[in-house]
């Protein structure tokens, strides 16, 4: 026969045992829901971070492209400016060179005109000397030619021409050309003995060296003190 008291106790134990199990399940469910919610929040944050990073990368790429295009535009503009400067400089140089050449031609023409104008009176004197000799004989012709020659040389000297006539002077190889030697112990060695043909120079430039003979056999010439 069943014992009602034992059955009631067993039933009470079952109830006591079932109550804690239901609470544990509820707690576990709550924790899982909270964890899932947390995971959902983390996933959303991660997605937002990824989107922001991609957006920042796109913006950076766009800025780099803009800067590259700006630099390319600046480079093209600078290249165009340098090209324009080069073209202008080249044109100015051509103009300067042409003007300089024209000025040189004008100066040469003016110098030639000046020289010819100064020699015309000498030609007139030569013609007068010839005419006088033809009409009056050769008397006085030599004096007339000498006068014309002196006038001619004077005209050249006014234009900067110097006559090289080094007779009795030390031989200077830059202004004279030795065409022979003369044995003369009475004169210092390498002295110009005679001038066969005078030379001419303008400034430091020798137009034509003098043709001379030079002495040998004499004492050595003392070197000038520096």
MDAnalysis code that builds the backbone (N, CA, C; Angstrom):
import MDAnalysis as mda
import numpy as np

u = mda.Universe.empty(678, n_residues=226, atom_resindex=np.repeat(np.arange(226), 3), trajectory=True)
u.add_TopologyAttr("name", ["N", "CA", "C"] * 226)
u.add_TopologyAttr("resid", np.arange(1, 227))
u.add_TopologyAttr("resname", ["UNK", "UNK", "UNK", "UNK", "UNK", "UNK", "UNK", "UNK", "UNK", "UNK", "UNK", "UNK", "UNK", "UNK", "UNK", "UNK", "UNK", "UNK", "UNK", "UNK", "UNK", "UNK", "UNK", "UNK", "UNK", "UNK", "UNK", "UNK", "UNK", "UNK", "UNK", "UNK", "UNK", "UNK", "UNK", "UNK", "UNK", "UNK", "UNK", "UNK", "UNK", "UNK", "UNK", "UNK", "UNK", "UNK", "UNK", "UNK", "UNK", "UNK", "UNK", "UNK", "UNK", "UNK", "UNK", "UNK", "UNK", "UNK", "UNK", "UNK", "UNK", "UNK", "UNK", "UNK", "UNK", "UNK", "UNK", "UNK", "UNK", "UNK", "UNK", "UNK", "UNK", "UNK", "UNK", "UNK", "UNK", "UNK", "UNK", "UNK", "UNK", "UNK", "UNK", "UNK", "UNK", "UNK", "UNK", "UNK", "UNK", "UNK", "UNK", "UNK", "UNK", "UNK", "UNK", "UNK", "UNK", "UNK", "UNK", "UNK", "UNK", "UNK", "UNK", "UNK", "UNK", "UNK", "UNK", "UNK", "UNK", "UNK", "UNK", "UNK", "UNK", "UNK", "UNK", "UNK", "UNK", "UNK", "UNK", "UNK", "UNK", "UNK", "UNK", "UNK", "UNK", "UNK", "UNK", "UNK", "UNK", "UNK", "UNK", "UNK", "UNK", "UNK", "UNK", "UNK", "UNK", "UNK", "UNK", "UNK", "UNK", "UNK", "UNK", "UNK", "UNK", "UNK", "UNK", "UNK", "UNK", "UNK", "UNK", "UNK", "UNK", "UNK", "UNK", "UNK", "UNK", "UNK", "UNK", "UNK", "UNK", "UNK", "UNK", "UNK", "UNK", "UNK", "UNK", "UNK", "UNK", "UNK", "UNK", "UNK", "UNK", "UNK", "UNK", "UNK", "UNK", "UNK", "UNK", "UNK", "UNK", "UNK", "UNK", "UNK", "UNK", "UNK", "UNK", "UNK", "UNK", "UNK", "UNK", "UNK", "UNK", "UNK", "UNK", "UNK", "UNK", "UNK", "UNK", "UNK", "UNK", "UNK", "UNK", "UNK", "UNK", "UNK", "UNK", "UNK", "UNK", "UNK", "UNK", "UNK", "UNK", "UNK", "UNK", "UNK", "UNK", "UNK", "UNK", "UNK", "UNK", "UNK", "UNK", "UNK", "UNK", "UNK"])
u.atoms.positions = np.array([
    [0.860, -1.199, 0.000],
    [0.000, 0.000, 0.000],
    [0.873, 1.218, 0.000],
    [0.530, 2.146, -0.835],
    [1.363, 3.343, -0.973],
    [1.254, 4.223, 0.217],
    [2.446, 4.894, 0.463],
    [2.484, 5.789, 1.606],
    [2.267, 7.192, 1.109],
    [1.138, 7.815, 1.525],
    [0.853, 9.162, 1.031],
    [1.894, 10.147, 1.471],
    [2.470, 9.964, 2.606],
    [3.435, 10.932, 3.123],
    [4.680, 10.891, 2.280],
    [5.147, 9.655, 1.890],
    [6.327, 9.530, 1.054],
    [6.082, 10.088, -0.318],
    [4.916, 9.845, -0.878],
    [4.613, 10.390, -2.216],
    [4.630, 11.889, -2.210],
    [4.079, 12.477, -1.140],
    [4.054, 13.957, -1.064],
    [5.459, 14.510, -0.965],
    [6.336, 13.784, -0.208],
    [7.720, 14.254, -0.070],
    [8.463, 14.161, -1.387],
    [8.214, 13.049, -2.089],
    [8.876, 12.901, -3.392],
    [8.426, 13.954, -4.370],
    [7.107, 14.192, -4.314],
    [6.595, 15.237, -5.219],
    [7.181, 16.574, -4.896],
    [7.343, 16.803, -3.559],
    [7.941, 18.087, -3.154],
    [9.380, 18.192, -3.603],
    [10.139, 17.091, -3.548],
    [11.540, 17.110, -3.980],
    [11.650, 17.374, -5.470],
    [10.722, 16.721, -6.235],
    [10.743, 16.945, -7.683],
    [10.513, 18.398, -8.016],
    [9.576, 19.000, -7.232],
    [9.300, 20.419, -7.503],
    [10.492, 21.276, -7.182],
    [11.135, 20.919, -6.006],
    [12.320, 21.719, -5.636],
    [13.421, 21.582, -6.649],
    [13.570, 20.342, -7.163],
    [14.638, 20.117, -8.153],
    [14.325, 20.784, -9.474],
    [13.109, 20.809, -9.926],
    [12.732, 21.428, -11.218],
    [12.841, 22.914, -11.222],
    [12.656, 23.555, -10.120],
    [12.691, 25.028, -10.089],
    [14.053, 25.577, -10.418],
    [15.090, 25.072, -9.847],
    [16.423, 25.614, -10.189],
    [16.789, 25.351, -11.629],
    [16.422, 24.283, -12.210],
    [16.767, 23.992, -13.612],
    [16.108, 25.003, -14.544],
    [14.887, 25.360, -14.268],
    [14.234, 26.372, -15.141],
    [14.902, 27.705, -15.058],
    [15.346, 28.119, -13.868],
    [16.041, 29.404, -13.717],
    [17.364, 29.414, -14.457],
    [18.091, 28.322, -14.434],
    [19.397, 28.236, -15.120],
    [19.224, 28.368, -16.621],
    [18.207, 27.727, -17.118],
    [17.948, 27.821, -18.570],
    [17.638, 29.247, -18.968],
    [16.850, 29.894, -18.137],
    [16.495, 31.290, -18.438],
    [17.715, 32.179, -18.437],
    [18.601, 31.930, -17.462],
    [19.819, 32.737, -17.388],
    [20.705, 32.518, -18.597],
    [20.833, 31.259, -18.976],
    [21.662, 30.957, -20.143],
    [21.085, 31.608, -21.394],
    [19.807, 31.585, -21.526],
    [19.164, 32.214, -22.698],
    [19.418, 33.714, -22.715],
    [19.320, 34.319, -21.525],
    [19.559, 35.767, -21.445],
    [20.988, 36.114, -21.812],
    [21.907, 35.291, -21.282],
    [23.309, 35.535, -21.607],
    [23.580, 35.391, -23.101],
    [22.968, 34.367, -23.707],
    [23.160, 34.171, -25.140],
    [22.592, 35.336, -25.926],
    [21.437, 35.796, -25.503],
    [20.832, 36.944, -26.202],
    [21.712, 38.186, -26.079],
    [22.251, 38.383, -24.853],
    [23.128, 39.550, -24.646],
    [24.396, 39.439, -25.467],
    [24.956, 38.172, -25.508],
    [26.169, 37.961, -26.296],
    [25.903, 38.188, -27.776],
    [24.728, 37.702, -28.217],
    [24.368, 37.903, -29.628],
    [24.212, 39.379, -29.935],
    [23.585, 40.089, -28.987],
    [23.421, 41.538, -29.200],
    [24.768, 42.221, -29.261],
    [25.682, 41.788, -28.353],
    [27.027, 42.375, -28.348],
    [27.749, 42.070, -29.647],
    [27.592, 40.815, -30.106],
    [28.228, 40.434, -31.368],
    [27.670, 41.235, -32.525],
    [26.346, 41.474, -32.481],
    [25.736, 42.288, -33.548],
    [26.293, 43.695, -33.535],
    [26.462, 44.248, -32.319],
    [27.020, 45.615, -32.215],
    [28.453, 45.644, -32.733],
    [29.273, 44.638, -32.357],
    [30.659, 44.589, -32.828],
    [30.716, 44.452, -34.343],
    [29.837, 43.637, -34.904],
    [29.812, 43.462, -36.357],
    [29.451, 44.770, -37.046],
    [28.488, 45.492, -36.476],
    [28.105, 46.784, -37.072],
    [29.261, 47.783, -36.994],
    [29.928, 47.799, -35.817],
    [31.076, 48.718, -35.679],
    [32.174, 48.360, -36.669],
    [32.441, 47.062, -36.823],
    [33.471, 46.629, -37.749],
    [33.119, 47.003, -39.182],
    [31.841, 46.790, -39.538],
    [31.394, 47.155, -40.890],
    [31.522, 48.656, -41.127],
    [31.135, 49.441, -40.122],
    [31.261, 50.900, -40.252],
    [32.730, 51.309, -40.383],
    [33.601, 50.646, -39.603],
    [35.035, 50.970, -39.687],
    [35.591, 50.632, -41.061],
    [35.167, 49.479, -41.591],
    [35.619, 49.094, -42.929],
    [35.138, 50.094, -43.969],
    [33.876, 50.481, -43.858],
    [33.317, 51.454, -44.816],
    [34.058, 52.789, -44.723],
    [34.319, 53.224, -43.473],
    [35.037, 54.487, -43.297],
    [36.451, 54.401, -43.878],
    [37.128, 53.258, -43.662],
    [38.482, 53.088, -44.207],
    [38.459, 53.113, -45.731],
    [37.469, 52.402, -46.313],
    [37.367, 52.413, -47.778],
    [37.067, 53.818, -48.293],
    [36.170, 54.512, -47.581],
    [35.844, 55.881, -47.998],
    [37.073, 56.785, -47.898],
    [37.859, 56.636, -46.816],
    [39.073, 57.449, -46.657],
    [40.080, 57.145, -47.759],
    [40.210, 55.845, -48.105],
    [41.127, 55.466, -49.177],
    [40.691, 56.069, -50.506],
    [39.388, 56.050, -50.751],
    [38.868, 56.642, -51.994],
    [39.145, 58.138, -52.034],
    [38.923, 58.801, -50.893],
    [39.181, 60.245, -50.829],
    [40.664, 60.534, -51.042],
    [41.534, 59.719, -50.391],
    [42.982, 59.916, -50.556],
    [43.394, 59.725, -52.013],
    [42.880, 58.688, -52.652],
    [43.194, 58.448, -54.068],
    [42.732, 59.604, -54.941],
    [41.527, 60.088, -54.620],
    [41.003, 61.222, -55.389],
    [41.876, 62.455, -55.199],
    [42.331, 62.710, -53.954],
    [43.199, 63.854, -53.695],
    [44.537, 63.693, -54.411],
    [45.073, 62.460, -54.394],
    [46.339, 62.214, -55.103],
    [46.188, 62.481, -56.593],
    [45.071, 62.038, -57.158],
    [44.832, 62.277, -58.583],
    [44.717, 63.760, -58.883],
    [44.007, 64.461, -57.984],
    [43.859, 65.916, -58.180],
    [45.213, 66.609, -58.101],
    [46.023, 66.214, -57.095],
    [47.352, 66.820, -56.963],
    [48.243, 66.491, -58.164],
    [48.160, 65.237, -58.626],
    [48.965, 64.847, -59.794],
    [48.554, 65.647, -61.019],
    [47.224, 65.801, -61.194],
    [46.752, 66.603, -62.327],
    [47.197, 68.050, -62.190],
    [47.155, 68.572, -60.938],
    [47.595, 69.956, -60.726],
    [49.081, 70.107, -61.024],
    [49.886, 69.125, -60.554],
    [51.324, 69.174, -60.826],
    [51.608, 69.060, -62.317],
    [50.857, 68.173, -62.980],
    [51.043, 68.045, -64.431],
    [50.690, 69.345, -65.130],
    [49.612, 69.984, -64.670],
    [49.226, 71.264, -65.278],
    [50.288, 72.321, -65.032],
    [50.840, 72.328, -63.791],
    [51.905, 73.292, -63.482],
    [53.135, 73.020, -64.343],
    [53.480, 71.738, -64.507],
    [54.643, 71.393, -65.333],
    [54.428, 71.814, -66.775],
    [53.240, 71.579, -67.295],
    [52.953, 71.995, -68.671],
    [53.011, 73.514, -68.804],
    [52.488, 74.203, -67.779],
    [52.516, 75.665, -67.830],
    [53.950, 76.190, -67.769],
    [54.767, 75.583, -66.868],
    [56.168, 75.998, -66.790],
    [56.908, 75.699, -68.086],
    [56.636, 74.516, -68.653],
    [57.285, 74.171, -69.923],
    [56.892, 75.161, -71.020],
    [55.623, 75.547, -71.037],
    [55.164, 76.513, -72.040],
    [55.828, 77.866, -71.816],
    [55.977, 78.258, -70.525],
    [56.617, 79.542, -70.227],
    [58.082, 79.535, -70.655],
    [58.811, 78.421, -70.375],
    [60.211, 78.333, -70.778],
    [60.353, 78.314, -72.294],
    [59.448, 77.635, -72.954],
    [59.486, 77.602, -74.412],
    [59.273, 79.003, -74.978],
    [58.320, 79.732, -74.383],
    [58.063, 81.100, -74.840],
    [59.280, 81.980, -74.586],
    [59.937, 81.802, -73.415],
    [61.140, 82.582, -73.130],
    [62.248, 82.262, -74.125],
    [62.407, 80.971, -74.449],
    [63.441, 80.562, -75.398],
    [63.193, 81.172, -76.775],
    [61.932, 81.116, -77.213],
    [61.601, 81.672, -78.533],
    [61.888, 83.167, -78.556],
    [61.518, 83.865, -77.481],
    [61.758, 85.318, -77.426],
    [63.254, 85.611, -77.400],
    [64.004, 84.844, -76.570],
    [65.452, 85.066, -76.488],
    [66.118, 84.797, -77.824],
    [65.693, 83.745, -78.508],
    [66.264, 83.422, -79.817],
    [65.973, 84.539, -80.817],
    [64.750, 85.062, -80.772],
    [64.397, 86.153, -81.681],
    [65.212, 87.413, -81.362],
    [65.378, 87.702, -80.058],
    [66.178, 88.867, -79.675],
    [67.636, 88.701, -80.097],
    [68.176, 87.481, -79.950],
    [69.557, 87.224, -80.351],
    [69.715, 87.400, -81.855],
    [68.776, 86.902, -82.633],
    [68.846, 87.077, -84.086],
    [68.808, 88.549, -84.451],
    [67.935, 89.282, -83.772],
    [67.843, 90.724, -84.030],
    [69.149, 91.428, -83.669],
    [69.712, 91.085, -82.492],
    [70.977, 91.699, -82.068],
    [72.098, 91.373, -83.038],
    [72.179, 90.105, -83.458],
    [73.240, 89.705, -84.383],
    [73.102, 90.424, -85.719],
    [71.869, 90.542, -86.213],
    [71.656, 91.224, -87.478],
    [72.026, 92.704, -87.370],
    [71.617, 93.332, -86.269],
    [71.935, 94.755, -86.091],
    [73.436, 94.967, -85.933],
    [74.086, 94.059, -85.189],
    [75.539, 94.184, -85.014],
    [76.259, 94.050, -86.349],
    [75.828, 93.100, -87.142],
    [76.446, 92.919, -88.461],
    [76.218, 94.139, -89.334],
    [75.018, 94.679, -89.297],
    [74.727, 95.878, -90.082],
    [75.583, 97.049, -89.615],
    [75.733, 97.200, -88.282],
    [76.558, 98.292, -87.758],
    [78.019, 98.126, -88.166],
    [78.511, 96.882, -88.141],
    [79.893, 96.636, -88.558],
    [80.090, 96.984, -90.025],
    [79.125, 96.617, -90.845],
    [79.222, 96.945, -92.268],
    [79.213, 98.450, -92.477],
    [78.367, 99.138, -91.715],
    [78.304, 100.599, -91.831],
    [79.625, 101.224, -91.392],
    [80.203, 100.722, -90.284],
    [81.472, 101.256, -89.796],
    [82.607, 101.005, -90.792],
    [82.630, 99.807, -91.378],
    [83.653, 99.518, -92.385],
    [83.504, 100.446, -93.575],
    [82.273, 100.680, -93.986],
    [82.048, 101.559, -95.130],
    [82.470, 102.987, -94.807],
    [82.138, 103.424, -93.576],
    [82.521, 104.781, -93.176],
    [84.043, 104.918, -93.108],
    [84.717, 103.867, -92.582],
    [86.179, 103.923, -92.502],
    [86.798, 103.968, -93.889],
    [86.268, 103.152, -94.811],
    [86.787, 103.160, -96.183],
    [86.529, 104.510, -96.847],
    [85.338, 105.050, -96.631],
    [85.030, 106.362, -97.220],
    [85.962, 107.441, -96.675],
    [86.253, 107.367, -95.373],
    [87.144, 108.358, -94.776],
    [88.543, 108.270, -95.374],
    [89.047, 107.016, -95.528],
    [90.388, 106.842, -96.072],
    [90.466, 107.321, -97.522],
    [89.470, 106.938, -98.323],
    [89.462, 107.357, -99.727],
    [89.359, 108.869, -99.839],
    [88.515, 109.457, -99.001],
    [88.356, 110.912, -99.044],
    [89.661, 111.618, -98.700],
    [90.424, 111.027, -97.752],
    [91.689, 111.654, -97.376],
    [92.777, 111.434, -98.418],
    [92.652, 110.396, -99.277],
    [93.666, 110.119, -100.289],
    [93.393, 110.836, -101.612],
    [92.174, 111.265, -101.799],
    [91.849, 111.955, -103.066],
    [92.750, 113.161, -103.304],
    [93.015, 114.020, -102.289],
    [93.928, 115.145, -102.549],
    [95.335, 114.694, -102.950],
    [95.790, 113.551, -102.442],
    [97.096, 113.044, -102.824],
    [97.102, 112.663, -104.309],
    [96.025, 112.063, -104.765],
    [95.904, 111.725, -106.191],
    [95.923, 112.995, -107.028],
    [95.253, 114.027, -106.541],
    [95.259, 115.306, -107.264],
    [96.683, 115.843, -107.398],
    [97.468, 115.749, -106.306],
    [98.842, 116.243, -106.342],
    [99.700, 115.430, -107.314],
    [99.508, 114.106, -107.348],
    [100.248, 113.287, -108.299],
    [99.911, 113.676, -109.735],
    [98.639, 113.910, -110.005],
    [98.239, 114.310, -111.359],
    [98.839, 115.665, -111.719],
    [98.893, 116.576, -110.784],
    [99.483, 117.892, -111.052],
    [100.982, 117.760, -111.327],
    [101.659, 116.887, -110.569],
    [103.103, 116.689, -110.788],
    [103.364, 116.127, -112.180],
    [102.575, 115.144, -112.587],
    [102.734, 114.573, -113.925],
    [102.443, 115.621, -114.999],
    [101.390, 116.383, -114.803],
    [101.046, 117.420, -115.778],
    [102.150, 118.472, -115.876],
    [102.729, 118.841, -114.728],
    [103.812, 119.818, -114.744],
    [105.022, 119.270, -115.489],
    [105.359, 117.978, -115.236],
    [106.514, 117.398, -115.914],
    [106.280, 117.323, -117.419],
    [105.065, 117.003, -117.840],
    [104.772, 116.920, -119.264],
    [104.845, 118.279, -119.938],
    [104.447, 119.326, -119.269],
    [104.411, 120.657, -119.878],
    [105.708, 121.440, -119.698],
    [106.483, 121.130, -118.672],
    [107.667, 121.928, -118.379],
    [108.938, 121.093, -118.283],
    [108.881, 119.842, -118.676],
    [110.053, 118.984, -118.550],
    [110.141, 118.416, -117.140],
    [111.171, 117.637, -116.939],
    [111.301, 116.941, -115.663],
    [111.926, 117.796, -114.569],
    [112.233, 119.061, -114.903],
    [112.818, 119.945, -113.890],
    [111.821, 120.152, -112.753],
    [112.270, 119.881, -111.562],
    [111.395, 120.052, -110.387],
    [110.462, 118.876, -110.141],
    [110.459, 117.860, -111.028],
    [109.551, 116.728, -110.834],
    [109.895, 115.960, -109.561],
    [111.193, 115.774, -109.298],
    [111.592, 115.007, -108.120],
    [111.112, 115.665, -106.830],
    [111.242, 116.975, -106.759],
    [110.784, 117.675, -105.559],
    [109.263, 117.531, -105.399],
    [108.557, 117.577, -106.532],
    [107.101, 117.433, -106.469],
    [106.681, 116.043, -105.990],
    [107.361, 115.005, -106.492],
    [107.029, 113.632, -106.069],
    [107.336, 113.431, -104.592],
    [108.438, 113.991, -104.148],
    [108.765, 113.890, -102.734],
    [107.701, 114.561, -101.870],
    [107.226, 115.678, -102.309],
    [106.190, 116.384, -101.549],
    [104.893, 115.575, -101.510],
    [104.570, 114.971, -102.664],
    [103.351, 114.152, -102.709],
    [103.496, 112.930, -101.791],
    [104.674, 112.300, -101.811],
    [104.903, 111.142, -100.953],
    [104.787, 111.517, -99.478],
    [105.367, 112.632, -99.105],
    [105.276, 113.081, -97.715],
    [103.821, 113.332, -97.315],
    [103.051, 113.924, -98.233],
    [101.642, 114.179, -97.955],
    [100.872, 112.868, -97.829],
    [101.215, 111.901, -98.679],
    [100.541, 110.599, -98.659],
    [100.802, 109.890, -97.316],
    [102.066, 109.851, -96.907],
    [102.414, 109.203, -95.642],
    [101.758, 109.920, -94.472],
    [101.725, 111.226, -94.504],
    [101.098, 111.994, -93.437],
    [99.602, 111.674, -93.343],
    [98.978, 111.473, -94.502],
    [97.554, 111.120, -94.514],
    [97.327, 109.761, -93.851],
    [98.189, 108.798, -94.138],
    [98.061, 107.481, -93.522],
    [98.316, 107.542, -92.012],
    [99.280, 108.337, -91.609],
    [99.587, 108.445, -90.185],
    [98.423, 109.050, -89.413],
    [97.686, 109.943, -90.037],
    [96.508, 110.527, -89.376],
    [95.436, 109.472, -89.128],
    [95.404, 108.427, -89.958],
    [94.441, 107.341, -89.786],
    [95.001, 106.195, -88.944],
    [96.141, 106.417, -88.258],
    [96.682, 105.425, -87.337],
    [97.726, 104.514, -87.919],
    [98.196, 104.760, -89.144],
    [99.216, 103.914, -89.763],
    [100.591, 104.414, -89.342],
    [101.463, 103.484, -88.934],
    [102.828, 103.820, -88.558],
    [103.801, 103.170, -89.546],
    [104.809, 103.939, -89.951],
    [105.825, 103.428, -90.870],
    [106.902, 102.723, -90.051],
    [107.284, 101.522, -90.483],
    [108.355, 100.762, -89.820],
    [109.639, 100.958, -90.631],
    [110.533, 101.782, -90.101],
    [111.807, 102.081, -90.767],
    [112.916, 101.975, -89.720],
    [113.363, 100.722, -89.414],
    [114.238, 100.496, -88.253],
    [115.734, 100.585, -88.532],
    [116.164, 101.347, -89.515],
    [117.585, 101.408, -89.834],
    [118.378, 101.909, -88.624],
    [119.467, 101.175, -88.291],
    [120.307, 101.543, -87.156],
    [119.733, 101.097, -85.817],
    [118.589, 100.462, -85.795],
    [117.962, 100.029, -84.552],
    [118.165, 98.526, -84.353],
    [117.973, 98.058, -83.138],
    [118.069, 96.615, -82.912],
    [117.035, 95.861, -83.751],
    [117.422, 94.713, -84.248],
    [116.519, 93.922, -85.086],
    [115.359, 93.395, -84.234],
    [114.151, 93.615, -84.703],
    [112.950, 93.156, -84.025],
    [112.220, 92.211, -84.963],
    [112.226, 90.937, -84.620],
    [111.665, 89.927, -85.521],
    [110.162, 90.086, -85.738],
    [109.457, 90.717, -84.803],
    [108.009, 90.878, -84.944],
    [107.636, 91.966, -85.947],
    [108.586, 92.883, -86.230],
    [108.282, 93.997, -87.127],
    [109.156, 94.011, -88.378],
    [110.145, 93.167, -88.449],
    [111.054, 93.178, -89.601],
    [111.405, 91.750, -90.002],
    [111.714, 91.614, -91.269],
    [112.112, 90.322, -91.826],
    [113.520, 90.450, -92.392],
    [114.446, 89.664, -91.851],
    [115.843, 89.738, -92.300],
    [115.998, 88.964, -93.605],
    [116.484, 89.659, -94.629],
    [116.681, 89.017, -95.930],
    [118.166, 88.838, -96.239],
    [119.021, 89.237, -95.315],
    [120.462, 89.095, -95.532],
    [121.230, 89.571, -94.314],
    [122.510, 89.264, -94.255],
    [123.364, 89.693, -93.160],
    [124.558, 90.451, -93.718],
    [125.122, 91.337, -92.880],
    [126.284, 92.141, -93.260],
    [127.311, 92.032, -92.129],
    [128.525, 91.676, -92.463],
    [129.583, 91.571, -91.460],
    [130.079, 92.972, -91.131],
    [129.814, 93.415, -89.898],
    [130.204, 94.774, -89.500],
    [130.541, 94.756, -88.009],
    [131.829, 94.590, -87.671],
    [132.227, 94.543, -86.254],
    [132.035, 95.866, -85.536],
    [131.828, 96.951, -86.275],
    [131.708, 98.262, -85.639],
    [130.335, 98.480, -84.999],
    [129.393, 97.664, -85.345],
    [128.054, 97.819, -84.783],
    [127.702, 96.605, -83.926],
    [126.862, 96.809, -82.938],
    [126.445, 95.659, -82.133],
    [125.782, 94.608, -83.008],
    [125.930, 93.380, -82.588],
    [125.363, 92.268, -83.334],
    [123.845, 92.424, -83.439],
    [123.303, 91.993, -84.607],
    [121.858, 92.045, -84.900],
    [121.330, 93.478, -84.874],
    [122.041, 94.357, -85.559],
    [121.565, 95.715, -85.783],
    [121.092, 95.821, -87.228],
    [119.991, 96.530, -87.454],
    [119.475, 96.690, -88.816],
    [120.441, 97.583, -89.586],
    [121.063, 97.016, -90.620],
    [122.045, 97.770, -91.400],
    [121.385, 98.580, -92.496],
    [120.447, 97.992, -93.180],
    [119.793, 98.697, -94.279],
    [118.353, 98.208, -94.380],
    [117.469, 99.069, -94.902],
    [116.046, 98.742, -95.078],
    [115.753, 98.717, -96.564],
    [115.453, 97.553, -97.090],
    [115.103, 97.443, -98.504],
    [113.654, 97.844, -98.769],
    [112.815, 97.561, -97.812],
    [111.389, 97.884, -97.984],
    [110.807, 98.193, -96.605],
    [110.221, 99.372, -96.497],
    [109.648, 99.777, -95.214],
    [108.403, 98.944, -94.897],
    [108.150, 98.831, -93.623],
    [106.949, 98.131, -93.178],
    [105.917, 99.107, -92.641],
    [104.717, 98.585, -92.356],
    [103.621, 99.430, -91.859],
    [102.832, 98.642, -90.807],
    [102.315, 99.375, -89.813],
    [101.485, 98.754, -88.787],
    [100.428, 99.738, -88.303],
    [99.371, 99.177, -87.753],
    [98.307, 99.984, -87.140],
    [98.116, 99.466, -85.720],
    [98.446, 100.322, -84.751],
    [98.388, 99.882, -83.371],
    [99.438, 98.811, -83.129],
    [99.012, 97.660, -82.621],
    [99.923, 96.557, -82.384],
    [99.954, 95.551, -83.532],
    [99.150, 95.780, -84.548],
    [99.075, 94.837, -85.657],
    [100.009, 95.285, -86.786],
    [100.904, 94.384, -87.166],
    [101.826, 94.673, -88.265],
    [101.122, 94.350, -89.582],
    [100.933, 95.357, -90.403],
    [100.307, 95.144, -91.705],
    [101.289, 94.506, -92.679],
    [102.542, 94.949, -92.605],
    [103.590, 94.375, -93.437],
    [104.934, 94.608, -92.760],
    [105.726, 93.553, -92.518],
    [107.025, 93.759, -91.879],
    [108.021, 94.397, -92.858],
    [108.992, 95.086, -92.291],
    [110.037, 95.689, -93.120],
    [111.029, 94.613, -93.559],
    [111.570, 94.780, -94.757],
    [112.595, 93.854, -95.263],
    [113.958, 94.509, -95.032],
    [114.837, 93.859, -94.244],
    [116.070, 94.494, -93.804],
    [117.251, 93.522, -93.904],
    [118.468, 94.105, -93.783],
    [119.683, 93.312, -93.590],
    [120.171, 93.558, -92.168],
    [120.812, 92.535, -91.580],
    [121.203, 92.594, -90.178],
    [122.712, 92.378, -90.067],
    [123.358, 93.136, -89.161],
    [124.808, 93.034, -88.973],
    [125.168, 91.819, -88.125],
    [126.358, 91.319, -88.390],
    [126.919, 90.221, -87.587],
    [128.392, 90.513, -87.308],
    [128.961, 89.797, -86.349],
    [130.383, 89.937, -86.060],
    [130.709, 91.009, -85.072],
    [129.762, 91.799, -84.640],
    [130.027, 92.868, -83.677],
    [129.809, 92.394, -82.253],
    [129.980, 93.271, -81.295],
    [129.783, 92.903, -79.886],
    [128.306, 92.584, -79.620],
    [128.121, 91.739, -78.630],
    [126.747, 91.402, -78.282],
    [126.038, 92.611, -77.677],
    [124.801, 92.771, -78.097],
    [124.032, 93.919, -77.625],
    [123.583, 93.656, -76.179],
    [123.734, 94.666, -75.356],
    [123.315, 94.531, -73.969],
    [121.794, 94.483, -73.880],
    [121.318, 93.550, -73.053],
    [119.868, 93.430, -72.884],
    [119.352, 94.601, -72.051],
    [118.234, 95.193, -72.452],
    [117.686, 96.327, -71.679],
    [117.280, 95.873, -70.282],
    [117.511, 96.737, -69.322],
    [117.133, 96.431, -67.942],
    [115.624, 96.441, -67.815],
    [115.120, 95.427, -67.104],
    [113.666, 95.320, -66.904],
    [113.246, 96.100, -65.675],
])
